[in-house]
Amino acid sequence: MTTIPRRIDAVDVRAEQVSAMAILLQAEQRTHSPSDLLAYRIDEYLVTHPDAPVSTAADYPTWTPGGAA
């Protein structure tokens, strides 16, 4: 079997990331809700891609939380 050499930073993960993934995987195994499963999978992506772009309040300057503008 041939192995593909990888850089150490590709397998080196922070303890917080491992802990978060373990919690998410446990929750994923316990749920029967498709919407919960989807939410856990999105969370897994965000945990494993900390530099992923997410929206901020600056993206929606005219939005009023909890009501109409």
VMD Tcl script that builds the backbone (N, CA, C; Angstrom):
set m [mol new atoms 207]
animate dup $m
set s [atomselect $m all]
$s set {name element resname resid chain x y z} {
  {N N MET 1 A 0.840 -1.178 0.000}
  {CA C MET 1 A 0.000 0.000 0.000}
  {C C MET 1 A 0.886 1.243 0.000}
  {N N THR 2 A 0.535 2.194 -0.818}
  {CA C THR 2 A 1.281 3.440 -0.910}
  {C C THR 2 A 0.614 4.498 -0.047}
  {N N THR 3 A 1.401 5.180 0.731}
  {CA C THR 3 A 0.863 6.278 1.534}
  {C C THR 3 A 1.231 7.599 0.900}
  {N N ILE 4 A 0.368 8.556 1.086}
  {CA C ILE 4 A 0.596 9.903 0.557}
  {C C ILE 4 A 1.245 10.727 1.661}
  {N N PRO 5 A 2.438 11.264 1.424}
  {CA C PRO 5 A 3.061 12.083 2.464}
  {C C PRO 5 A 2.255 13.358 2.701}
  {N N ARG 6 A 2.091 13.702 3.952}
  {CA C ARG 6 A 1.354 14.920 4.311}
  {C C ARG 6 A 2.209 15.796 5.207}
  {N N ARG 7 A 1.923 17.056 5.140}
  {CA C ARG 7 A 2.610 17.979 6.039}
  {C C ARG 7 A 2.049 17.784 7.445}
  {N N ILE 8 A 2.865 18.013 8.444}
  {CA C ILE 8 A 2.445 17.800 9.827}
  {C C ILE 8 A 1.275 18.707 10.207}
  {N N ASP 9 A 1.201 19.915 9.652}
  {CA C ASP 9 A 0.103 20.799 10.016}
  {C C ASP 9 A -1.230 20.315 9.448}
  {N N ALA 10 A -1.193 19.382 8.501}
  {CA C ALA 10 A -2.438 18.827 7.963}
  {C C ALA 10 A -3.077 17.852 8.949}
  {N N VAL 11 A -2.291 17.281 9.843}
  {CA C VAL 11 A -2.830 16.333 10.824}
  {C C VAL 11 A -2.755 16.866 12.244}
  {N N ASP 12 A -2.086 17.951 12.438}
  {CA C ASP 12 A -1.948 18.548 13.759}
  {C C ASP 12 A -3.151 19.438 14.034}
  {N N VAL 13 A -3.994 19.034 14.981}
  {CA C VAL 13 A -5.179 19.815 15.315}
  {C C VAL 13 A -5.153 20.198 16.784}
  {N N ARG 14 A -5.820 21.280 17.094}
  {CA C ARG 14 A -5.888 21.751 18.470}
  {C C ARG 14 A -6.795 20.846 19.296}
  {N N ALA 15 A -6.529 20.758 20.581}
  {CA C ALA 15 A -7.338 19.935 21.484}
  {C C ALA 15 A -8.792 20.406 21.497}
  {N N GLU 16 A -9.007 21.712 21.389}
  {CA C GLU 16 A -10.367 22.247 21.384}
  {C C GLU 16 A -11.143 21.741 20.172}
  {N N GLN 17 A -10.460 21.648 19.044}
  {CA C GLN 17 A -11.116 21.171 17.824}
  {C C GLN 17 A -11.488 19.697 17.957}
  {N N VAL 18 A -10.598 18.902 18.516}
  {CA C VAL 18 A -10.880 17.484 18.718}
  {C C VAL 18 A -12.047 17.314 19.678}
  {N N SER 19 A -12.060 18.087 20.748}
  {CA C SER 19 A -13.144 18.024 21.719}
  {C C SER 19 A -14.483 18.408 21.089}
  {N N ALA 20 A -14.487 19.474 20.318}
  {CA C ALA 20 A -15.715 19.917 19.658}
  {C C ALA 20 A -16.220 18.873 18.674}
  {N N MET 21 A -15.306 18.273 17.927}
  {CA C MET 21 A -15.717 17.245 16.973}
  {C C MET 21 A -16.287 16.029 17.687}
  {N N ALA 22 A -15.705 15.640 18.809}
  {CA C ALA 22 A -16.198 14.487 19.562}
  {C C ALA 22 A -17.618 14.748 20.065}
  {N N ILE 23 A -17.864 15.943 20.560}
  {CA C ILE 23 A -19.202 16.304 21.040}
  {C C ILE 23 A -20.204 16.300 19.890}
  {N N LEU 24 A -19.815 16.888 18.767}
  {CA C LEU 24 A -20.710 16.929 17.610}
  {C C LEU 24 A -21.009 15.534 17.073}
  {N N LEU 25 A -20.014 14.670 17.025}
  {CA C LEU 25 A -20.233 13.315 16.523}
  {C C LEU 25 A -21.143 12.519 17.456}
  {N N GLN 26 A -21.006 12.716 18.765}
  {CA C GLN 26 A -21.903 12.050 19.718}
  {C C GLN 26 A -23.332 12.536 19.534}
  {N N ALA 27 A -23.499 13.840 19.409}
  {CA C ALA 27 A -24.840 14.399 19.217}
  {C C ALA 27 A -25.437 13.919 17.898}
  {N N GLU 28 A -24.604 13.840 16.872}
  {CA C GLU 28 A -25.058 13.395 15.557}
  {C C GLU 28 A -25.569 11.953 15.610}
  {N N GLN 29 A -24.906 11.113 16.387}
  {CA C GLN 29 A -25.312 9.717 16.502}
  {C C GLN 29 A -26.605 9.552 17.294}
  {N N ARG 30 A -26.922 10.496 18.159}
  {CA C ARG 30 A -28.102 10.384 19.017}
  {C C ARG 30 A -29.367 10.995 18.418}
  {N N THR 31 A -29.236 11.817 17.411}
  {CA C THR 31 A -30.402 12.528 16.892}
  {C C THR 31 A -31.132 11.707 15.836}
  {N N HIS 32 A -32.431 11.954 15.763}
  {CA C HIS 32 A -33.251 11.362 14.706}
  {C C HIS 32 A -33.867 12.461 13.842}
  {N N SER 33 A -33.494 13.688 14.132}
  {CA C SER 33 A -34.043 14.845 13.436}
  {C C SER 33 A -33.170 15.234 12.247}
  {N N PRO 34 A -33.743 15.270 11.045}
  {CA C PRO 34 A -32.948 15.691 9.883}
  {C C PRO 34 A -32.396 17.111 10.022}
  {N N SER 35 A -33.174 18.003 10.642}
  {CA C SER 35 A -32.694 19.383 10.772}
  {C C SER 35 A -31.547 19.470 11.783}
  {N N ASP 36 A -31.611 18.678 12.862}
  {CA C ASP 36 A -30.496 18.650 13.811}
  {C C ASP 36 A -29.248 18.081 13.155}
  {N N LEU 37 A -29.420 17.014 12.385}
  {CA C LEU 37 A -28.294 16.400 11.696}
  {C C LEU 37 A -27.618 17.397 10.754}
  {N N LEU 38 A -28.417 18.153 10.036}
  {CA C LEU 38 A -27.877 19.173 9.144}
  {C C LEU 38 A -27.112 20.235 9.938}
  {N N ALA 39 A -27.681 20.664 11.053}
  {CA C ALA 39 A -27.011 21.671 11.883}
  {C C ALA 39 A -25.677 21.150 12.410}
  {N N TYR 40 A -25.639 19.891 12.840}
  {CA C TYR 40 A -24.383 19.312 13.329}
  {C C TYR 40 A -23.339 19.231 12.216}
  {N N ARG 41 A -23.776 18.896 11.021}
  {CA C ARG 41 A -22.827 18.795 9.899}
  {C C ARG 41 A -22.269 20.177 9.543}
  {N N ILE 42 A -23.112 21.188 9.607}
  {CA C ILE 42 A -22.624 22.560 9.365}
  {C C ILE 42 A -21.639 22.955 10.460}
  {N N ASP 43 A -21.971 22.629 11.705}
  {CA C ASP 43 A -21.061 22.920 12.817}
  {C C ASP 43 A -19.723 22.214 12.634}
  {N N GLU 44 A -19.759 20.958 12.178}
  {CA C GLU 44 A -18.515 20.221 11.927}
  {C C GLU 44 A -17.664 20.950 10.889}
  {N N TYR 45 A -18.313 21.450 9.862}
  {CA C TYR 45 A -17.575 22.190 8.833}
  {C C TYR 45 A -16.918 23.429 9.442}
  {N N LEU 46 A -17.658 24.168 10.245}
  {CA C LEU 46 A -17.114 25.385 10.833}
  {C C LEU 46 A -15.992 25.088 11.822}
  {N N VAL 47 A -16.099 23.971 12.554}
  {CA C VAL 47 A -15.043 23.585 13.488}
  {C C VAL 47 A -13.768 23.213 12.730}
  {N N THR 48 A -13.927 22.517 11.612}
  {CA C THR 48 A -12.752 22.074 10.868}
  {C C THR 48 A -12.232 23.115 9.885}
  {N N HIS 49 A -12.984 24.178 9.672}
  {CA C HIS 49 A -12.560 25.273 8.790}
  {C C HIS 49 A -12.740 26.607 9.530}
  {N N PRO 50 A -11.889 26.886 10.521}
  {CA C PRO 50 A -12.077 28.095 11.343}
  {C C PRO 50 A -11.978 29.402 10.565}
  {N N ASP 51 A -11.411 29.375 9.370}
  {CA C ASP 51 A -11.299 30.592 8.578}
  {C C ASP 51 A -12.437 30.742 7.575}
  {N N ALA 52 A -13.458 29.883 7.686}
  {CA C ALA 52 A -14.588 29.950 6.757}
  {C C ALA 52 A -15.311 31.290 6.923}
  {N N PRO 53 A -15.730 31.888 5.817}
  {CA C PRO 53 A -16.440 33.166 5.927}
  {C C PRO 53 A -17.834 32.971 6.519}
  {N N VAL 54 A -18.177 33.808 7.457}
  {CA C VAL 54 A -19.518 33.813 8.048}
  {C C VAL 54 A -20.038 35.244 8.013}
  {N N SER 55 A -21.344 35.389 8.065}
  {CA C SER 55 A -21.902 36.739 8.006}
  {C C SER 55 A -21.756 37.440 9.358}
  {N N THR 56 A -21.728 38.753 9.292}
  {CA C THR 56 A -21.640 39.584 10.493}
  {C C THR 56 A -22.741 40.636 10.430}
  {N N ALA 57 A -22.901 41.369 11.498}
  {CA C ALA 57 A -23.911 42.430 11.536}
  {C C ALA 57 A -23.669 43.462 10.436}
  {N N ALA 58 A -22.416 43.669 10.073}
  {CA C ALA 58 A -22.092 44.633 9.019}
  {C C ALA 58 A -22.636 44.202 7.659}
  {N N ASP 59 A -22.897 42.913 7.490}
  {CA C ASP 59 A -23.456 42.419 6.231}
  {C C ASP 59 A -24.926 42.793 6.060}
  {N N TYR 60 A -25.599 43.111 7.165}
  {CA C TYR 60 A -27.038 43.428 7.142}
  {C C TYR 60 A -27.293 44.710 7.925}
  {N N PRO 61 A -26.850 45.860 7.404}
  {CA C PRO 61 A -26.926 47.104 8.180}
  {C C PRO 61 A -28.350 47.588 8.460}
  {N N THR 62 A -29.336 47.213 7.652}
  {CA C THR 62 A -30.699 47.722 7.863}
  {C C THR 62 A -31.591 46.737 8.612}
  {N N TRP 63 A -31.063 45.593 9.026}
  {CA C TRP 63 A -31.874 44.583 9.712}
  {C C TRP 63 A -32.054 44.953 11.172}
  {N N THR 64 A -33.285 44.836 11.653}
  {CA C THR 64 A -33.593 45.096 13.048}
  {C C THR 64 A -33.906 43.771 13.732}
  {N N PRO 65 A -33.112 43.350 14.699}
  {CA C PRO 65 A -33.377 42.081 15.376}
  {C C PRO 65 A -34.752 42.061 16.046}
  {N N GLY 66 A -35.508 41.006 15.807}
  {CA C GLY 66 A -36.786 40.820 16.495}
  {C C GLY 66 A -37.943 41.632 15.966}
  {N N GLY 67 A -37.786 42.348 14.887}
  {CA C GLY 67 A -38.919 43.136 14.409}
  {C C GLY 67 A -38.661 43.785 13.068}
  {N N ALA 68 A -39.644 44.531 12.643}
  {CA C ALA 68 A -39.558 45.231 11.357}
  {C C ALA 68 A -38.673 46.464 11.498}
  {N N ALA 69 A -38.090 46.855 10.415}
  {CA C ALA 69 A -37.218 48.033 10.419}
  {C C ALA 69 A -38.018 49.310 10.513}
}
mol reanalyze $m
mol bondsrecalc $m
mol representation Tube
mol addrep $m
